[in-house]
């Protein structure tokens, strides 16, 4: 997914392609954090009574 914007930037020097790459990386990072947070909140501790 990240290869296309990087390849375009590498070949053309187009700053917009680089900024698109950075936005995609940021979005992926944010999505991972959100998923991780959601998974952590759904895990219930194993409590013996």
N, C-alpha and C positions, 0 to 999 in steps of 0.2 A: 504494500500500500504506500509506503514511504519512498519507494524506489523511483516512482514516476516524477514527483516534484523535485527530488534531489537530482535526478538525471537531467531534468529540464534546466535546473539552476546551474548544474555543472557545465552543460553545453552552451547555455546562452548567457549566463550571468544575470538572469532575470530575478530581481529582488523579490518580486511578487511570488515567484515559485518557492523561494526560500521561506518567505513569510507563511505561505500555505503549509509548507512542511512543518514549521514550528507550531502552527495552529493545530495541525493534525496530531502532533506529538503531545501537545498540551491537553487536547481533548481526550486522547487515549489515557493519559496519566490521570486526569480527573475522573474518567469512567472507572478506572481500576480502583481509585480511592473510594468512590461511591459504592462500588460493588463490595469492596472489602468492609466498608462501614456497615452496609446492609447485612452482610453475612455475619458479622460480629454481633449485631443486635438480635439476630434470630437464633443464635446458639444459646441453648439453655444449659445451665450447669447441672451436673448429675448430683442431686442431693438425696442422700439416703435418710429415711425417716424411721 
